[in-house]
Each structure stands twice: as structure tokens, then as C-alpha cells.
Amino acid sequence: MKQQFKLKPMRHQYRKVIRSIKNVKEASINNEDNENNEKNGALHSVTREADNKYLPIIVIIPLIVVGSFLILVIKQKNVQEFLDKKR
């Protein structure tokens, strides 16, 4: 007589294996996402530090240059008016 194999336990084992593979895949994807988020967060904080570090160069120095230029223009205008009055 031929033996009949019980398929139900095998199907159950097969489903367990499939579930565990899916769980491992999801866990690895979540792990990669977490690593990417950590890297992006680190990059964001580095960018913030760089913004704070270069703020004087980006904002304050151009303001000084423009202010100096305006002061020179006003002084030149005042000197020119003074010379015109003397003539």
C-alpha cells in the first residue's frame, strides 16, 4: 500500500516559511529606512550647523559692503554740494 502524505502540516509549514521571509524582508526594509532617516537627520543637522557657521559671510558682510557703498555715495554727494556752494 502506498502511504498518503498529510498535506495540511506541510502547507502550514510552507505558510510559516513564507510569513517569516516576509517578516525578514519588512524588517530589513524598516531597518534601511531607519538608517536612511538617521543619515538624513545627520545631514540636516550638519547643514544647520553650516548655515549658522557661514551666516556672517552670507548676510552680514554683504550688508557691510552695501552700507559702506551708500555712505560713500552720500559723502560724495555732500562734498559735491559743498563744492558747488563755494563756487
Secondary structure, DSSP 8 states (H G I E B T S, - for coil): ------HHHHHHHHHHHHHHHHHHHHHHHHHHHHHHHHHHHHHHHHHHHHHHHHHIIIIIHHHHHHHHHHHHHHHHHHHHHHHHHH-
